[in-house]
Amino acid sequence: FFSFGRRPYREERLAAYIRREHARGRRVSEILQDPYIGRCGGPSVAHRVLSRPGLLDALERDVADSIRAAAP
């Protein structure tokens, strides 16, 4: 579509996919094996996306919220 460097659109879609699947209860290691990850650029792009502080913070909040929700 438009070319503005490193394809931030693809990376944003991949980050949204990882967030969405993780919120559904899937583990990150399982999500990374999805065919969708391969179509979006493979492990190198997924690693770059996972290295973003915003995504890491979101995943950490999801885990913390799940722990709090499960507490008696």
VOKOLRO-242403 format. One line per 2 residues: number of its first residue (from 1); their letters; for each residue x, y, z of N, C-alpha, C, CB. Coordinates in pm, whole numbers, plus 32768, in hexadecimal, padded with zeros to 4 digits. Glycine has a CB too. Layout:
<rs>
NUM = A = X:Y:Z:X:Y:Z:X:Y:Z:X:Y:Z  ... $
</rs>
This chain:
<rs>
1 = FF = 8053:7F8B:8000:8000:8000:8000:8057:807B:8000:7FA2:8000:8077  806C:80BB:8073:80C7:812C:807B:814A:80FC:80B7:808C:81A0:80CE $
3 = SF = 81B5:8136:8088:8237:810C:80BB:8275:817E:810A:8294:80DE:8048  8275:8173:818C:82B1:81D9:81E3:831E:819C:8238:8246:821A:823B $
5 = GR = 8373:814E:81FE:83DF:8114:824D:83C8:8082:826C:83F1:8160:82CC  83CA:8060:82EF:83CC:7FD5:831B:8343:7F92:8325:840E:7FCD:839D $
7 = RP = 82DF:7FBD:82E1:8259:7F82:82E5:821E:7F81:8371:825E:7EF5:82AF  820A:7FF6:83A9:81D2:7FFB:8430:8144:7FC2:8435:81D2:808A:8463 $
9 = YR = 80FA:7FC9:83C7:8073:7F94:83C3:8072:7EFE:83E0:8032:7FAF:833B  80CC:7EB6:83A2:80D6:7E26:83B7:80FA:7E08:8449:813E:7DE7:8358 $
11 = EE = 8157:7E53:847F:817F:7E3E:8509:810F:7E60:856A:81FA:7E91:8529  80C2:7EC8:854C:8051:7EEB:85A2:7FE7:7E7F:85A0:8015:7F71:8577 $
13 = RL = 7FCD:7E47:852A:7F6A:7DDB:8521:7F9B:7D5F:856D:7F4F:7DB7:848D  801B:7D44:8564:8054:7CD2:85AA:804D:7CE7:8642:80E6:7CBB:857E $
15 = AA = 806B:7D5F:8670:8061:7D7E:86FE:7FD1:7D70:872F:8095:7E0D:871A  7F72:7D9F:86DF:7EE5:7D93:8704:7EBB:7D00:870A:7E8C:7DDF:86A0 $
17 = YI = 7EED:7CB0:86AC:7ECD:7C21:86AB:7F04:7BDC:8728:7F07:7BDF:862C  7F80:7BFB:874B:7FBD:7BBE:87C2:7F70:7BE6:883F:8052:7BE8:87CE $
19 = RR = 7F4D:7C68:884B:7F00:7C97:88BE:7E79:7C50:88C7:7EEC:7D2E:88B6  7E34:7C49:8856:7DAF:7C0C:8852:7DB3:7B79:8878:7D72:7C1C:87C6 $
21 = EH = 7E11:7B2F:883E:7E1A:7AA0:885B:7E45:7A88:88EB:7E7D:7A5E:87FB  7E9D:7ADC:8920:7EC8:7ACF:89AB:7E53:7AEC:8A09:7F3F:7B2D:89C8 $
23 = AR = 7E02:7B4F:89E7:7D8D:7B6F:8A39:7D28:7AFC:8A39:7D4A:7BEF:8A06  7D29:7AAC:89D0:7CD1:7A37:89C9:7D05:79C2:8A1C:7CBF:7A0C:8938 $
25 = GR = 7D7C:79D3:8A57:7DB1:796D:8AAF:7E1F:7918:8A74:7D46:7916:8ADA  7E4D:7938:89FD:7EB8:78EA:89BF:7F40:7919:89EF:7EB0:78F2:8927 $
27 = RV = 7F9D:78BD:89F8:8027:78DD:8A1D:806F:791A:89A5:8071:785F:8A50  80CE:7973:89C2:811A:79B5:8957:8165:794E:8903:817C:7A1D:8992 $
29 = SE = 819E:78E9:8943:81E9:7883:88F7:818D:783A:8894:822A:781D:8957  8111:7826:88BA:80B0:77E7:8860:8088:7844:87EE:8033:77BC:88AE $
31 = IL = 8075:78C3:880F:804E:7925:87A9:80BB:7933:8740:8032:79AE:87EB  8139:792F:876A:81A9:7941:870D:81B4:78D0:86A7:822A:794C:8759 $
33 = QD = 8170:7860:86C0:8173:77F0:8662:8100:77F5:85FD:816F:776D:86AD  80AA:7859:8608:8039:7866:85AC:8069:7884:851E:7FDA:78D3:85DC $
35 = PY = 8025:784F:84BB:8046:786F:8430:803D:7905:8412:7FEA:7823:83D3  7FE5:794A:8458:7FD6:79DB:8443:805A:7A24:845E:7F67:7A13:849E $
37 = IG = 80A1:79F8:84C4:8122:7A37:84E4:8182:7A28:846F:815F:79F8:8564  8185:79B3:8432:81DB:799B:83BE:81B6:79F4:8348:81D4:790B:8395 $
39 = RC = 8135:7A06:8333:8109:7A5B:82C4:8126:7AEE:82DB:8074:7A48:82AC  8133:7B15:8359:814E:7BA2:8379:81E2:7BC3:837E:810E:7BC5:83FC $
41 = GG = 8237:7B67:835E:82C4:7B86:835A:831C:7B25:83A5:82DA:7C0C:838F  82DF:7ACA:83ED:832D:7A63:8430:835F:7A8A:84B8:83A0:7A3E:83DC $
43 = PS = 83B5:7A37:84EE:83E7:7A4A:8578:8434:7ACD:858D:8440:79D7:859D  847C:7AFB:8528:84CA:7B76:853B:846F:7BEE:8550:8526:7B8F:84C4 $
45 = VA = 8403:7BF5:8504:83A4:7C64:8516:835A:7C53:859A:833F:7C69:849F  8332:7BD9:85BB:82ED:7BBF:8639:8346:7BE6:86AF:82C4:7B2B:8643 $
47 = HR = 83C6:7BC7:86A8:8422:7BEC:8715:842C:7C83:8721:84AE:7BAF:86FC  8434:7CC8:86B2:843C:7D5A:86B5:83BD:7D94:86F3:8451:7D92:8625 $
49 = VL = 8349:7D5B:86D0:82CB:7D8B:8706:82C3:7D6D:879C:8254:7D49:86BC  82EC:7CF6:87C5:82E8:7CD2:8852:834B:7D23:88A6:8305:7C3E:8863 $
51 = SR = 83AF:7D5B:8867:8413:7DAA:88B0:83E1:7E37:88CE:8493:7DB2:8860  8371:7E5C:8897:833A:7EE1:88B0:830C:7EED:8940:82C6:7F00:8850 $
53 = PG = 8332:7F58:8982:8307:7F6A:8A0E:826F:7F6D:8A1E:8342:7FEA:8A45  8227:7FAA:89C2:8196:7FB2:89CE:8154:7F2A:89CC:815E:8006:895F $
55 = LL = 8182:7ED2:8976:8147:7E4C:896E:816B:7DFA:89E9:8175:7E04:88EE  81E6:7E03:8A14:820F:7DBA:8A8D:81BE:7DE8:8B06:82A6:7DCF:8AA7 $
57 = DA = 81A8:7E6A:8B11:8158:7E9D:8B80:80C9:7E69:8B7A:8157:7F36:8B7E  8090:7E65:8B03:8007:7E34:8AF2:7FFD:7DA0:8B19:7FD7:7E48:8A61 $
59 = LE = 805E:7D50:8AEE:805C:7CC2:8B10:806E:7CAE:8BA6:80CB:7C78:8AC3  80C6:7CFD:8BE3:80DA:7CF3:8C73:805B:7D19:8CBF:814E:7D4D:8CA0 $
61 = RD = 8016:7D81:8C92:7F98:7DA7:8CD2:7F30:7D39:8CC5:7F62:7E2A:8C96  7F29:7CF9:8C50:7ECB:7C8B:8C3D:7EE6:7C1A:8C9F:7ED2:7C56:8BAE $
63 = VA = 7F65:7BF8:8CB0:7F89:7B8C:8D0C:7F68:7BB6:8D9B:8021:7B69:8CFF  7F8A:7C2D:8DC1:7F6D:7C5D:8E49:7ED7:7C5F:8E63:7FA8:7CEA:8E5F $
65 = DS = 7E88:7C8D:8E03:7DF6:7C8F:8E12:7DBF:7C01:8E20:7DB4:7CD6:8D9A  7DF6:7BA4:8DD5:7DC9:7B18:8DDE:7DE7:7ADE:8E68:7E0B:7AC3:8D71 $
67 = IR = 7E5B:7B00:8E9D:7E7F:7ACE:8F23:7E23:7B09:8F8C:7F12:7AF1:8F43  7E07:7B8C:8F81:7DAD:7BCB:8FE1:7D20:7B90:8FD8:7DA9:7C62:8FCA $
69 = AA = 7CF2:7B77:8F60:7C6D:7B40:8F4C:7C60:7AB2:8F84:7C49:7B41:8EB9  7CCC:7A68:8F84:7CCA:79DF:8FB5:7CDE:79D5:904B:7D34:7990:8F6F $
71 = AP = 7D04:7A42:908B:7D1D:7A40:911A:7C9A:7A2C:9167:7D62:7AC3:9147  7C9E:79E0:91D4:7C24:79C8:9224:7BF7:7A44:926F:7C3C:7957:9287 $
</rs>
